[in-house]
Amino acid sequence: MSPRVASGGARLQRVLALVPWILEHPGVTLAELAERFEVDEAELELDLELLPMCGLPPYTADRLIDVYLGDDGAVSIRLAEYFERPLRLTPAEGVALVAAGRALLGVPGSDQDGPLATALAKLEDAVGARGGLAVHVDTADHLDRLREAAERGDQLEIDYYSSARDEMTTRVVDPVRVFHALGAWYLAAWCHRAQGDRLFRVDRVRALRPTGQRVETHGRDPEQGSSDDGELVYRPAPDDLRVRLRLAPEAAWVAESIPVEERIERARGRVDVVLAVSGRAFLERLLLSLGPAAEVLGPAEAKEIRATAARRVLARYEDAAGRRQGGDDDVGG
Amino acid sequence: MSERLERLVNLTATLLDTRRPLSLDELADRLEPSYPAEKAARRRAFERDKETMRELGIPVSVETIDGLGGEAGYRIHPNAYYLPELGLSGDELAALHVAVTAVQLEGSDARAGLRKLGGAEGAAAPQLAHLEVAPALPDCFDAVARRRRLEFEYRGDVRRLEPYGVVHKFGHWYVVGRDLDRDAPRAFRVDRIDGEPSLGEPGSFEPPPGTDPARYVRDDPLSYGEEPPVTATVLVAAARAALVVDQLGDDAVVERRDDGSIVVGLEVVNREAFRTWLLELLEHGEVLTPPELRGEVVDWLSVQAGGRS
């Protein structure tokens, strides 16, 4: 049940939700209860067998909970008035429900006056947090067309900016689904160029063209952990470059924000980490922006990547003519 | 196992039913299955039950019993226990079911909450969104809902806040409100709160009428900072111009050049955040003005280029 609750508590939690529902809906069937409370019938029967042993002191027949289970699976309960209402929502439950509802309502195209909106208003009023929680869901240029393509199974050719490699690419993809995570929209798709499942940030899709082909795989569950940019759920490959960094305390957040393969606390709040890096541009950005807060312990290749990137960016500042005359670089690689 | 569950159900029922606080001895006398006879073991078993109940949010109240030499007594006030009647229709319950299945909140209690409201009505939905849940988020939400002041450690400082709302934006949760020490509106990243926040008394403040918490989180992460503002201009190569315009908006563009490159203007109040933003562009971005900022970037990079200064 709730991830924070130990197993002894989990059943108590279910019983305290179950009993008020049965009291309010006498004759509800075991099958319906199992579905509603997301528990299998055998487990449910154990809960119902326990209840007649529960009640108030001195546990005489008139003080014990009376459970009636009919041959047709219909359940009724008596003598449990003190459990007539469910337990209040905890702050963790309240925030989770309101956040889920607000997030869904924030998705472009949601019905702002439908049952979700009215349910949220009632819920927020009950906990006292009307208007106190907002979830901002960005929209992106091609969001609607991508969602439609994923739903219908239209194959697409997309122009895509790959941040990890810092390059513009054109590729044919079979859309699987579109979803929002970590503050951005993603397209999960089979990428013909990479010959694998990939995740694409929708805001980095610069253009899209239907190829006219239909795909059969839309709506399936894509392989997780195969982000094109290593941003959502990056899974290191064996041949990815491993970089060992010593992070100063002000850069220790890196160890929390980026998946690291190793992490060793050092004296004075410093942390040593090992990162697996698939995209060179990702490492360049990370090192250049951390500056002196991150020392590259090895390998030499990573030190060289940092120095080369710094020189490449510096070259812009030294080459004033190129800047003024617009002799701009093209797509980098 | 089931004996303990039986006792937990009976303990909850007894504490809800009683009109006066009951001492541990009284509870042990009445309850079945009862607690161990030995005093220390009895206390341990009871404390464990009480802890389990509190984890579930059961409001076990500890009160002094009159006339028993100040001994502690326990009860559950029904008003604090019972969920108020929400009056949700079947459609509304089904809509919440869709929401908690479409929006996945990592490690959250959404489903346990839904069960209290009446369980899973109607069909589940395919997953559409994923939100992180920061450990301090429920406390922040509770503080907002019950108008309790918040005090927490944040990047080495203690901050005191009258929280007006929690807002999810840019993939992070923020708690926003009036910073009591700075007497100014502030937003804090909830995942950067160190340890558990402490919460003040309920009903300690009222947000100003018409407060919209979302407006406290500015659209541009670059605008977080308290340094004196400096206006910077940055040249962005053609290859990245469209991405930067998407990010900053058309208004930020101060010049469009024939080669497709653009110059954007932005206000810098946090040089570290600005530098991170700039270096995201790698060699496609260049600070033009002001000269100090340009110089700082050159120095920053020179150290890393090695062999130059």
Boltz contact constraints between the chains, C-beta under 6 A:
constraints:
  - contact:
      token1: [A, 1]
      token2: [B, 112]
      max_distance: 6.0
  - contact:
      token1: [A, 2]
      token2: [B, 109]
      max_distance: 6.0
  - contact:
      token1: [A, 2]
      token2: [B, 112]
      max_distance: 6.0
  - contact:
      token1: [A, 3]
      token2: [B, 107]
      max_distance: 6.0
  - contact:
      token1: [A, 5]
      token2: [B, 55]
      max_distance: 6.0
  - contact:
      token1: [A, 8]
      token2: [B, 4]
      max_distance: 6.0
  - contact:
      token1: [A, 8]
      token2: [B, 52]
      max_distance: 6.0
  - contact:
      token1: [A, 9]
      token2: [B, 52]
      max_distance: 6.0
  - contact:
      token1: [A, 9]
      token2: [B, 55]
      max_distance: 6.0
  - contact:
      token1: [A, 9]
      token2: [B, 56]
      max_distance: 6.0
  - contact:
      token1: [A, 11]
      token2: [B, 5]
      max_distance: 6.0
  - contact:
      token1: [A, 12]
      token2: [B, 8]
      max_distance: 6.0
  - contact:
      token1: [A, 13]
      token2: [B, 56]
      max_distance: 6.0
  - contact:
      token1: [A, 17]
      token2: [B, 115]
      max_distance: 6.0
  - contact:
      token1: [A, 17]
      token2: [B, 116]
      max_distance: 6.0
  - contact:
      token1: [A, 36]
      token2: [B, 119]
      max_distance: 6.0
  - contact:
      token1: [A, 36]
      token2: [B, 120]
      max_distance: 6.0
  - contact:
      token1: [A, 37]
      token2: [B, 115]
      max_distance: 6.0
  - contact:
      token1: [A, 37]
      token2: [B, 119]
      max_distance: 6.0
  - contact:
      token1: [A, 38]
      token2: [B, 120]
      max_distance: 6.0
  - contact:
      token1: [A, 53]
      token2: [B, 6]
      max_distance: 6.0
  - contact:
      token1: [A, 54]
      token2: [B, 6]
      max_distance: 6.0
  - contact:
      token1: [A, 54]
      token2: [B, 9]
      max_distance: 6.0
  - contact:
      token1: [A, 54]
      token2: [B, 10]
      max_distance: 6.0
  - contact:
      token1: [A, 56]
      token2: [B, 13]
      max_distance: 6.0
  - contact:
      token1: [A, 56]
      token2: [B, 17]
      max_distance: 6.0
  - contact:
      token1: [A, 57]
      token2: [B, 30]
      max_distance: 6.0
  - contact:
      token1: [A, 59]
      token2: [B, 32]
      max_distance: 6.0
  - contact:
      token1: [A, 82]
      token2: [B, 13]
      max_distance: 6.0
  - contact:
      token1: [A, 82]
      token2: [B, 16]
      max_distance: 6.0
  - contact:
      token1: [A, 82]
      token2: [B, 17]
      max_distance: 6.0
  - contact:
      token1: [A, 85]
      token2: [B, 82]
      max_distance: 6.0
  - contact:
      token1: [A, 85]
      token2: [B, 83]
      max_distance: 6.0
  - contact:
      token1: [A, 86]
      token2: [B, 83]
      max_distance: 6.0
  - contact:
      token1: [A, 86]
      token2: [B, 116]
      max_distance: 6.0
  - contact:
      token1: [A, 88]
      token2: [B, 83]
      max_distance: 6.0
  - contact:
      token1: [A, 89]
      token2: [B, 113]
      max_distance: 6.0
  - contact:
      token1: [A, 90]
      token2: [B, 57]
      max_distance: 6.0
  - contact:
      token1: [A, 91]
      token2: [B, 138]
      max_distance: 6.0
  - contact:
      token1: [A, 91]
      token2: [B, 141]
      max_distance: 6.0
  - contact:
      token1: [A, 91]
      token2: [B, 142]
      max_distance: 6.0
  - contact:
      token1: [A, 92]
      token2: [B, 109]
      max_distance: 6.0
  - contact:
      token1: [A, 92]
      token2: [B, 138]
      max_distance: 6.0
  - contact:
      token1: [A, 93]
      token2: [B, 109]
      max_distance: 6.0
  - contact:
      token1: [A, 93]
      token2: [B, 112]
      max_distance: 6.0
  - contact:
      token1: [A, 93]
      token2: [B, 113]
      max_distance: 6.0
  - contact:
      token1: [A, 95]
      token2: [B, 137]
      max_distance: 6.0
  - contact:
      token1: [A, 95]
      token2: [B, 138]
      max_distance: 6.0
  - contact:
      token1: [A, 95]
      token2: [B, 141]
      max_distance: 6.0
  - contact:
      token1: [A, 96]
      token2: [B, 105]
      max_distance: 6.0
  - contact:
      token1: [A, 96]
      token2: [B, 108]
      max_distance: 6.0
  - contact:
      token1: [A, 96]
      token2: [B, 109]
      max_distance: 6.0
  - contact:
      token1: [A, 96]
      token2: [B, 110]
      max_distance: 6.0
  - contact:
      token1: [A, 97]
      token2: [B, 110]
      max_distance: 6.0
  - contact:
      token1: [A, 97]
      token2: [B, 113]
      max_distance: 6.0
  - contact:
      token1: [A, 100]
      token2: [B, 99]
      max_distance: 6.0
  - contact:
      token1: [A, 100]
      token2: [B, 100]
      max_distance: 6.0
  - contact:
      token1: [A, 100]
      token2: [B, 103]
      max_distance: 6.0
  - contact:
      token1: [A, 100]
      token2: [B, 110]
      max_distance: 6.0
  - contact:
      token1: [A, 101]
      token2: [B, 99]
      max_distance: 6.0
  - contact:
      token1: [A, 103]
      token2: [B, 103]
      max_distance: 6.0
  - contact:
      token1: [A, 103]
      token2: [B, 129]
      max_distance: 6.0
  - contact:
      token1: [A, 103]
      token2: [B, 131]
      max_distance: 6.0
  - contact:
      token1: [A, 104]
      token2: [B, 99]
      max_distance: 6.0
  - contact:
      token1: [A, 104]
      token2: [B, 102]
      max_distance: 6.0
  - contact:
      token1: [A, 104]
      token2: [B, 103]
      max_distance: 6.0
  - contact:
      token1: [A, 115]
      token2: [B, 91]
      max_distance: 6.0
  - contact:
      token1: [A, 115]
      token2: [B, 92]
      max_distance: 6.0
  - contact:
      token1: [A, 115]
      token2: [B, 95]
      max_distance: 6.0
  - contact:
      token1: [A, 116]
      token2: [B, 95]
      max_distance: 6.0
  - contact:
      token1: [A, 118]
      token2: [B, 92]
      max_distance: 6.0
  - contact:
      token1: [A, 119]
      token2: [B, 88]
      max_distance: 6.0
  - contact:
      token1: [A, 119]
      token2: [B, 92]
      max_distance: 6.0
  - contact:
      token1: [A, 119]
      token2: [B, 95]
      max_distance: 6.0
  - contact:
      token1: [A, 119]
      token2: [B, 96]
      max_distance: 6.0
  - contact:
      token1: [A, 122]
      token2: [B, 86]
      max_distance: 6.0
  - contact:
      token1: [A, 126]
      token2: [B, 84]
      max_distance: 6.0
  - contact:
      token1: [A, 126]
      token2: [B, 86]
      max_distance: 6.0
  - contact:
      token1: [A, 127]
      token2: [B, 145]
      max_distance: 6.0
  - contact:
      token1: [A, 128]
      token2: [B, 145]
      max_distance: 6.0
  - contact:
      token1: [A, 129]
      token2: [B, 144]
      max_distance: 6.0
  - contact:
      token1: [A, 129]
      token2: [B, 145]
      max_distance: 6.0
  - contact:
      token1: [A, 132]
      token2: [B, 144]
      max_distance: 6.0
  - contact:
      token1: [A, 132]
      token2: [B, 165]
      max_distance: 6.0
  - contact:
      token1: [A, 133]
      token2: [B, 166]
      max_distance: 6.0
  - contact:
      token1: [A, 134]
      token2: [B, 167]
      max_distance: 6.0
  - contact:
      token1: [A, 134]
      token2: [B, 213]
      max_distance: 6.0
  - contact:
      token1: [A, 134]
      token2: [B, 214]
      max_distance: 6.0
  - contact:
      token1: [A, 135]
      token2: [B, 168]
      max_distance: 6.0
  - contact:
      token1: [A, 136]
      token2: [B, 169]
      max_distance: 6.0
  - contact:
      token1: [A, 179]
      token2: [B, 128]
      max_distance: 6.0
  - contact:
      token1: [A, 180]
      token2: [B, 129]
      max_distance: 6.0
  - contact:
      token1: [A, 181]
      token2: [B, 130]
      max_distance: 6.0
  - contact:
      token1: [A, 182]
      token2: [B, 171]
      max_distance: 6.0
  - contact:
      token1: [A, 183]
      token2: [B, 170]
      max_distance: 6.0
  - contact:
      token1: [A, 183]
      token2: [B, 171]
      max_distance: 6.0
  - contact:
      token1: [A, 285]
      token2: [B, 279]
      max_distance: 6.0
  - contact:
      token1: [A, 285]
      token2: [B, 280]
      max_distance: 6.0
  - contact:
      token1: [A, 288]
      token2: [B, 279]
      max_distance: 6.0
  - contact:
      token1: [A, 289]
      token2: [B, 276]
      max_distance: 6.0
  - contact:
      token1: [A, 289]
      token2: [B, 279]
      max_distance: 6.0
  - contact:
      token1: [A, 291]
      token2: [B, 300]
      max_distance: 6.0
  - contact:
      token1: [A, 306]
      token2: [B, 304]
      max_distance: 6.0
  - contact:
      token1: [A, 307]
      token2: [B, 305]
      max_distance: 6.0
  - contact:
      token1: [A, 307]
      token2: [B, 306]
      max_distance: 6.0
  - contact:
      token1: [A, 310]
      token2: [B, 301]
      max_distance: 6.0
  - contact:
      token1: [A, 310]
      token2: [B, 304]
      max_distance: 6.0
  - contact:
      token1: [A, 310]
      token2: [B, 305]
      max_distance: 6.0
  - contact:
      token1: [A, 311]
      token2: [B, 305]
      max_distance: 6.0
  - contact:
      token1: [A, 312]
      token2: [B, 283]
      max_distance: 6.0
  - contact:
      token1: [A, 313]
      token2: [B, 283]
      max_distance: 6.0
  - contact:
      token1: [A, 313]
      token2: [B, 301]
      max_distance: 6.0
  - contact:
      token1: [A, 314]
      token2: [B, 301]
      max_distance: 6.0
  - contact:
      token1: [A, 314]
      token2: [B, 305]
      max_distance: 6.0
  - contact:
      token1: [A, 316]
      token2: [B, 283]
      max_distance: 6.0
  - contact:
      token1: [A, 316]
      token2: [B, 286]
      max_distance: 6.0
  - contact:
      token1: [A, 317]
      token2: [B, 298]
      max_distance: 6.0
  - contact:
      token1: [A, 326]
      token2: [B, 257]
      max_distance: 6.0
  - contact:
      token1: [A, 326]
      token2: [B, 259]
      max_distance: 6.0
  - contact:
      token1: [A, 328]
      token2: [B, 237]
      max_distance: 6.0
  - contact:
      token1: [A, 328]
      token2: [B, 238]
      max_distance: 6.0
  - contact:
      token1: [A, 328]
      token2: [B, 259]
      max_distance: 6.0
  - contact:
      token1: [A, 328]
      token2: [B, 261]
      max_distance: 6.0
  - contact:
      token1: [A, 329]
      token2: [B, 237]
      max_distance: 6.0
  - contact:
      token1: [A, 331]
      token2: [B, 239]
      max_distance: 6.0
